[in-house]
Structures are given as C-alpha cells and as structure tokens.
Amino acid sequence: MEIFSLYNLIIGGSIIVVLSFWFNGISKKTNVPSVLMLIVLGIILKIVLGYFIPDIPDFKGTLEILGTVGLIMIVLEAALELELKREKLIPILKSMAIAMIGLVGSAYIAALILYQFIPNMTMASAWLYATPLSILSSAIIIPSVGGLPEQKKEFHIYESTFSDIMGIMMFYFLAGRLNPAEDVGIAGFAGNTLLTIVIAIVASYAIILVFQRIKSQAKLFLLIAVLLLLYAIGKKMHLSSLIIILIFGLIIKNIKLFFPGKTAIFLEYERIQQIYHELHIITLETAFVIRTFFFVIFGITIVLSSLLSLNVALVSILIIASIYGIRFLVLRVFIGKDMLPQLFIAPRGLITVLLFYAIPKEAEIANFESGILLFVIIVTSLIMTWAMIKDKRKMRTMLDEIDEEILLRNEAEDVLTQQIKDETIEELGNETPSEDQNTTEEWRND
C-alpha cells in the first residue's frame, strides 16, 4: 500500500486539522500551548511512519514555505487586532523597547555561549545562530494569551510582533554582512527600513482605495495574493518586507485615524469595514491551518537522539537562563514588580525554526547540534505553560476570595437589615400613644 497516496494524504491532513482544533480547546482549558501538542503529534507520526517507510522525506523546503506564509498571516492577524489610540502610544513604545533590548541582549549573551562551547564557531556565525534563538514566537504567544487581562494581552501581542519583525531584520542584516555584495552597512540598513515604511504606506493606501471599489465577492484571496506579492518583491529588493504587512494591517484596522478630516470622502466606509471583518476571519483561519501543519512537520523532522547530548543540554540551559535573566532585568526597569506571568512568556517557535534553515552556507557550522534548537523551543514553551497555569490558578483563587467576600458582605447586610427591622417593630410596639391618639380613641368609643 502506498503511504503517500492522494487519499491517504487527504485523510491524514483532515485528521491533523481536526486534532489541532481539539488541541486548541484543550489549550484554552489547561493553558498548555497547542503548539507543543502539535510537535508531539509530529513526533508520534514520525515513529508510526518509520514502520512503513525506511527513509522519511526531507521536509525542509515544505517547512520554509509554510513558515514564510504562516509568518505573514500571523503578523497580519496581530496587526488587524491592534487598535491605535493616543493613550496606547506609551504602551506601544514600551513594548517596542522591551522587544528590542530583549532581542539584542539575548542574542549577545547567546552568541558568547555558542562561541565558547561550539567548536569552530566564529563570532559572526555565533551571532547568526543566536539571533533565531532570541526571537519571541508570536505563533505561540498570540493564541496563548487570550485569557490574560486586556492590558497584559496587548503587551504580549505588541512585544511578540515587534520581536518577530526586528529579529528578522537583524538576522538578514547580519547575514548580509557576510556577503560583501549585500553588505549595505548600518546607514544603508536604516535607509532600506525607511524606504520599506514609505513603500508600505503608499501601497496600503493604494490597495484600500482600489479594493473598496471591487464589486466581486471573491476578492479577499486576491488581496492576500497582492500582500504575498509585495512581501516577495520586497525580499528580492532586500527590504524588511514584514513591515509592509504590519503597516497594511494597522491602516485597515484604524482606517479613521489614517483618513482624517476631508480625506474621508475617498472612503466607502461600510465596504472597508466589510473587507476588514472578512479579511480578519480568513487571516485567522489561514494562520491556524498553516501553523498546524508547520509544527506537525517540524515534529516529524526532529531527531530526538540529539537531546541526549550532554553538551546540547549544557549549552541550551545556559541560553535559557540568559533569556530569562535578561528578560527579568528589562521588565523590572520598564514594568516594575508586576511582571508575572509576563516574565515567563518568552517561547521560541516558528521564527526560530524558519531562520535556522535560512542561515547562509558560509556561516554554517557542521558540528552545530540542532538539538539546541529543539531543547530551547520545548523548554521555553513548558516554562510558559507552567507560568500560565500558575497564573490561572491564582486568578481563580482571587475570584473565589472575592466571591466569598461578597457573600459574607451580603449575609452581614441581611443580618443588619433584619436587626434594624426587628428593632423598629419593637420600638413601634412599645411606643406610648400620643394625646391626639387618645382623644381620637375616646371619640370612637363615644
């Protein structure tokens, strides 16, 4: 029987999507990230497939495609949920600062660790290997923080999105420095970023003005195709293409802010709102499906034996310790003492894997253990799971205490009310009749 026949693939893919939907339900109840369950599912599939086929195909190309499209959908999904208001300017800037300092600080310490412990590792290569390990995974964070208070939820959406974008920009800047033909220097990098922002704004306005006039019902995948096209062209031009996706999402979400005053006459507001809501749903669904298959395939590609190396465990633990040490210092400065569970919500995931496969050949180290990658992803996800479960229990305890306090207060009020009633009745019963009442009573008797 052919394992990879058409109908077997359809059956397998459908079952994986159904299981992923079920995992999401479990995740909401237990706070265990569904991504971890998908990776475990991939590992189980690898073991099962091993009984039928001796050599499992190389899924590196598939992971790269799924990861890139998934990244675009995840950033767009996050941007479509970010509401820009004057009172949110400080939280946005604070999240951006935390993401940037955390990224650079974690990458610097991780690069030093890799340089010291990995044979033949140059400092330039160490920075390239360290950068993917220093980027927060919005693919894991955004679906996992829905149960947090709104302020903390928004912080994690902003922070993880900025970490993704700045991390990718940093990675390709470092990769470009290895190739003299692509090395544009810091000034050129800043110029490319500014050019990307200008292109993103112009393209976003053009897309909105054109698509609001399209009468066809089947236009949303056309819109997504245009965004993918802009992203790919931007990458060919060595631009920070994710900025284009982020800015488009922010503009269509906050349409009144970007079309103020008399410029609103160019808008068909109801059609724009319809496009926004439909795009939000399609982006959410697409991101869910792509994220599902990406992490399942990643689980299939995992070599579990790499986790048994003592050197892998040592290097990974040092990197993980540095991640949370730097994060503690940064959050302490910018947020203060109220840093739980934010301190432990720092998983690595889709971006880490995607950029790891994008490391240029001239920077590759033959004896680098991919188990470090897996170890960091799994442990940071487990730490986040522990923190979320602990926070959920704390919230339940607080709610139970509040409910108990309200119940006791209501009981005390009922007792006090009853006591007042009893005292009032007693006073009325003991009250001496007034002179007018006596006169009235005598008149009645007569």
C-alpha positions in Angstrom: 0.0 0.0 0.0 1.3 3.4 -1.0 1.6 5.5 2.2 1.7 8.9 0.4 -1.2 8.2 -2.0 -3.6 11.0 -2.7 -6.5 9.8 -0.5 -4.1 8.9 2.4 -2.8 12.4 2.3 -6.3 13.9 2.3 -7.3 11.7 5.2 -4.1 12.4 7.2 -4.4 16.2 6.6 -8.0 16.3 7.6 -7.4 14.3 10.8 -4.5 16.7 11.7 -6.7 19.7 11.3 -9.4 18.1 13.4 -6.9 17.2 16.1 -5.4 20.8 16.0 -8.9 22.2 16.6 -9.3 19.8 19.6 -5.8 20.8 20.9 -6.9 24.5 20.8 -9.9 23.6 23.1 -7.6 21.7 25.4 -5.2 24.6 25.4 -7.9 27.1 26.5 -8.8 24.9 29.4 -5.3 23.9 30.5 -3.1 26.7 29.2 -0.8 24.1 27.6 0.2 25.6 24.2 -1.4 23.8 21.4 1.9 24.1 19.5 3.5 21.6 22.0 0.8 19.1 21.3 1.3 19.6 17.5 5.0 18.9 17.9 4.3 15.8 19.9 1.8 14.7 17.2 4.5 15.1 14.6 7.0 13.0 16.7 4.3 10.3 17.0 3.7 10.4 13.3 7.4 10.0 12.6 7.5 6.9 14.8 4.5 5.4 13.0 5.8 6.3 9.5 9.1 4.6 10.5 7.4 1.2 10.5 6.2 1.6 6.9 9.0 3.5 5.1 12.7 3.3 5.9 13.6 6.9 4.9 11.2 9.7 5.7 11.4 12.5 3.1 13.2 15.8 3.7 10.6 18.4 4.6 13.0 21.4 4.8 11.5 23.0 1.7 8.0 22.5 2.9 8.8 24.0 6.3 10.3 27.0 4.6 7.2 27.7 2.5 4.8 27.0 5.4 6.9 29.1 7.8 7.1 32.1 5.5 3.4 32.2 4.6 2.5 31.4 8.2 4.7 34.3 9.4 2.9 36.7 7.1 -0.5 35.5 8.2 0.4 35.7 11.9 1.8 39.2 11.7 -1.2 40.3 9.6 -3.5 38.7 12.2 -1.8 40.5 15.0 -1.9 43.9 13.2 -5.6 43.5 12.5 -6.2 43.4 16.3 -4.0 46.4 17.2 -6.1 49.5 17.8 -4.0 52.7 17.7 -5.1 55.4 20.2 -3.3 58.2 21.8 -3.5 56.6 25.2 -1.9 53.4 23.8 1.2 55.2 22.4 3.2 54.8 25.5 2.4 51.0 25.9 3.3 50.5 22.2 6.7 52.3 22.5 7.4 50.5 25.8 6.6 47.1 24.2 8.9 48.0 21.3 11.7 49.0 23.6 11.4 45.8 25.6 11.3 43.7 22.5 14.4 45.4 21.0 16.5 45.3 24.2 15.5 41.8 24.9 16.3 40.7 21.4 19.8 42.3 21.2 20.7 41.4 24.8 19.6 37.8 24.5 21.4 37.4 21.1 24.6 38.9 22.5 24.8 36.5 25.5 23.7 33.5 23.4 26.4 34.3 20.8 29.0 34.4 23.6 27.8 31.0 24.9 27.8 29.4 21.4 31.2 30.9 20.6 32.7 29.3 23.8 31.1 25.9 23.7 30.7 25.1 20.0 34.0 24.0 18.2 35.0 26.0 15.1 32.3 28.6 15.8 33.3 32.1 14.7 31.8 35.2 16.3 30.0 36.2 13.1 28.4 32.7 12.8 27.6 32.7 16.6 25.5 35.9 16.2 23.6 34.3 13.2 22.9 31.2 15.2 22.0 33.2 18.3 19.5 35.5 16.7 16.8 32.9 15.9 17.1 31.7 19.5 16.5 35.2 20.8 13.2 35.9 18.9 9.9 35.6 20.7 7.3 33.3 18.9 4.2 35.2 18.1 2.8 32.0 16.6 2.8 30.5 20.2 2.2 33.7 22.2 -0.8 35.2 20.4 -3.1 32.2 20.6 -2.0 31.5 24.3 -2.6 34.9 26.0 -6.3 35.3 25.2 -7.2 34.6 28.9 -4.9 37.3 30.3 -6.2 40.8 31.3 -6.6 43.1 28.3 -3.5 45.2 29.2 -1.2 42.2 29.5 -2.7 40.6 26.5 -2.0 43.7 24.3 1.5 43.9 25.7 2.3 40.4 24.6 0.8 40.9 21.1 2.8 44.1 20.6 6.0 42.7 22.0 6.0 39.4 20.1 5.1 41.1 16.8 7.9 43.7 17.2 10.3 40.9 18.2 9.4 38.9 15.0 9.9 41.9 12.7 13.1 43.3 14.4 14.5 39.8 14.8 14.1 39.0 11.1 15.6 42.4 10.2 18.5 41.8 12.5 19.1 38.3 11.1 19.2 39.4 7.4 21.4 42.4 8.3 23.9 40.1 10.0 23.6 37.6 7.1 24.2 40.4 4.6 27.4 41.4 6.3 28.9 38.0 5.5 28.5 38.8 1.8 30.3 41.9 0.6 27.9 42.3 -2.3 25.0 42.5 0.0 26.6 44.4 2.9 24.9 47.8 3.0 26.2 48.9 6.4 24.2 50.5 9.2 23.4 53.6 7.1 22.2 51.5 4.2 20.1 49.3 6.6 18.4 52.4 8.1 17.8 53.7 4.5 16.2 50.4 3.5 14.0 50.4 6.5 12.8 53.9 5.8 12.2 53.1 2.2 10.2 50.0 3.3 8.0 52.1 5.5 7.3 54.6 2.7 6.5 51.8 0.2 4.3 50.2 2.8 2.3 53.3 3.4 1.8 54.1 -0.3 1.0 50.5 -1.2 -1.5 50.2 1.7 -3.4 53.4 0.7 -3.5 52.2 -2.9 -4.7 48.7 -2.0 -7.5 50.1 0.2 -8.7 52.7 -2.4 -8.7 50.1 -5.2 -10.2 47.1 -3.3 -13.1 49.1 -1.9 -14.3 49.6 -5.5 -14.1 45.9 -6.5 -17.7 44.6 -6.6 -16.8 40.9 -6.9 -17.4 38.8 -3.8 -14.2 36.7 -4.4 -11.6 39.4 -3.7 -10.1 38.6 -0.3 -7.7 35.9 -1.6 -6.8 38.4 -4.3 -5.9 40.8 -1.6 -3.8 38.2 0.2 -2.1 37.4 -3.1 -1.2 41.0 -3.5 0.2 41.2 0.0 2.3 38.0 -0.6 3.5 39.5 -3.9 4.6 42.7 -2.2 6.4 40.7 0.5 8.2 38.6 -2.0 9.2 41.6 -4.2 10.4 43.3 -1.0 12.6 40.4 -0.1 14.1 40.4 -3.6 14.9 44.1 -3.0 16.4 43.2 0.4 13.7 45.2 2.2 12.2 44.4 5.6 9.0 43.1 4.0 7.2 42.2 7.2 6.9 46.0 7.8 4.6 46.2 4.7 2.3 43.5 6.1 2.3 45.2 9.6 1.5 48.7 8.3 -1.2 47.5 5.9 -2.9 45.7 8.8 -2.6 48.7 11.1 -4.1 51.1 8.5 -7.1 49.0 7.6 -7.8 48.3 11.3 -7.5 52.0 12.2 -9.0 53.4 9.0 -10.4 56.6 10.5 -7.1 57.5 12.0 -5.3 57.3 8.6 -8.1 59.0 6.7 -8.8 62.0 8.9 -11.0 65.1 8.1 -11.8 65.7 4.5 -9.8 62.7 3.2 -12.6 60.5 4.5 -14.5 61.4 1.3 -12.3 59.0 -0.6 -13.6 56.1 1.6 -16.6 53.8 1.3 -16.5 53.2 5.0 -19.1 50.3 5.0 -17.2 48.4 2.3 -13.9 48.9 4.1 -15.4 47.6 7.3 -16.8 44.6 5.4 -13.4 43.9 3.9 -11.7 44.2 7.3 -14.0 41.8 9.0 -13.8 39.2 6.2 -10.0 39.6 6.0 -9.7 39.1 9.7 -11.6 35.8 9.6 -9.7 34.5 6.6 -6.4 35.5 8.1 -7.3 33.9 11.4 -8.3 30.6 9.7 -5.4 30.5 7.3 -2.9 31.2 10.1 -4.5 28.4 12.1 -4.1 25.8 9.3 -0.6 26.8 8.3 0.6 26.9 11.9 -0.9 23.4 12.4 1.0 21.8 9.5 4.2 23.7 10.2 4.6 22.4 13.8 3.4 18.9 12.9 6.0 18.7 10.1 8.6 20.2 12.4 7.8 17.4 14.9 8.4 14.9 12.1 11.8 16.3 11.3 13.0 16.3 15.0 15.9 14.0 15.8 15.2 13.0 19.4 18.6 11.5 19.9 20.2 15.0 19.7 18.6 15.8 23.0 20.6 13.1 24.8 23.9 15.0 24.3 25.4 16.5 27.5 26.8 19.4 25.5 23.4 20.2 24.0 21.8 20.2 27.4 24.5 22.4 28.9 24.5 25.0 26.1 20.7 25.0 26.0 20.3 25.5 29.7 22.8 28.4 29.7 21.0 30.1 26.8 17.6 29.6 28.5 19.0 31.0 31.8 20.3 34.1 29.9 17.0 34.6 28.2 15.0 34.9 31.5 17.8 36.7 33.3 17.9 39.5 30.6 14.1 39.5 30.5 13.8 39.9 34.2 16.1 43.0 34.1 14.3 44.6 31.2 10.8 44.0 32.6 11.9 45.2 36.1 13.1 48.5 34.5 10.1 49.1 32.2 7.2 47.5 34.0 8.2 47.2 37.7 7.3 44.5 40.1 4.1 43.4 38.4 5.9 41.2 35.8 4.1 37.9 36.2 3.3 35.9 34.2 5.0 38.2 31.5 8.5 37.2 32.7 8.0 33.6 31.7 6.0 34.1 28.5 9.0 34.0 26.2 8.7 30.9 24.0 10.7 30.3 20.8 9.0 28.7 17.8 8.2 29.3 14.2 10.6 32.1 13.5 13.4 30.3 15.3 13.0 27.2 13.0 12.4 29.3 9.9 15.6 31.4 10.3 17.6 28.4 11.4 17.0 26.9 8.0 17.9 30.3 6.3 21.4 30.5 7.7 23.8 31.1 4.8 26.2 28.3 3.8 29.2 30.4 4.5 28.1 30.8 8.1 27.0 27.1 8.7 28.9 25.1 11.3 29.0 21.4 10.5 29.1 20.3 14.1 26.3 22.5 15.4 23.8 20.4 17.2 20.2 21.1 16.1 19.1 19.6 19.4 19.9 23.0 20.9 17.2 24.5 18.8 14.7 21.8 19.9 15.7 22.0 23.5 15.2 25.8 23.8 11.9 25.6 21.9 10.4 22.9 24.2 11.8 24.2 27.5 10.7 27.8 26.9 7.2 26.5 25.9 7.0 24.3 29.0 8.0 27.3 31.2 5.3 29.4 29.6 2.8 26.6 30.2 3.8 26.4 33.9 3.5 30.2 34.3 0.1 30.4 32.6 -1.3 27.5 34.6 0.0 29.1 37.9 -1.4 32.5 36.9 -4.8 30.9 36.1 -4.9 29.2 39.5 -4.0 32.5 41.1 -6.8 34.3 39.3 -9.3 31.6 40.3 -8.2 31.9 43.9 -8.6 35.6 43.8 -12.1 35.3 42.2 -13.1 32.7 44.8 -11.9 35.1 47.6 -13.8 38.0 46.0 -17.0 35.8 45.7 -16.6 34.7 49.3 -16.1 38.3 50.5 -19.2 39.4 48.6 -21.2 36.5 50.0 -20.1 37.3 53.6 -20.9 41.0 53.0 -24.3 40.2 51.7 -25.0 37.9 54.6 -23.9 40.6 57.0 -26.1 43.2 55.3 -29.1 40.8 55.5 -28.4 40.3 59.2 -28.1 44.0 59.8 -31.2 44.7 57.8 -33.2 42.1 59.8 -31.9 43.5 63.0 -33.0 47.1 62.1 -36.4 45.8 61.2 -36.8 43.9 64.5 -35.7 47.0 66.5 -38.1 49.2 64.5 -41.0 46.9 65.2 -40.1 46.6 68.8 -40.0 50.4 69.2 -43.3 50.8 67.5 -44.8 48.2 69.8 -43.6 49.9 72.9 -44.4 53.4 71.8 -46.8 55.4 74.2 -49.9 56.7 72.5 -49.9 60.4 71.9 -52.5 62.8 73.2 -54.1 63.1 69.8 -54.4 59.3 69.5 -56.1 59.1 73.0 -58.6 61.8 72.0 -59.4 60.0 68.8 -59.8 56.7 70.6 -62.2 58.3 73.2 -64.3 59.9 70.3 -64.5 56.4 68.6 -65.8 54.9 71.9 -68.4 57.6 72.3 
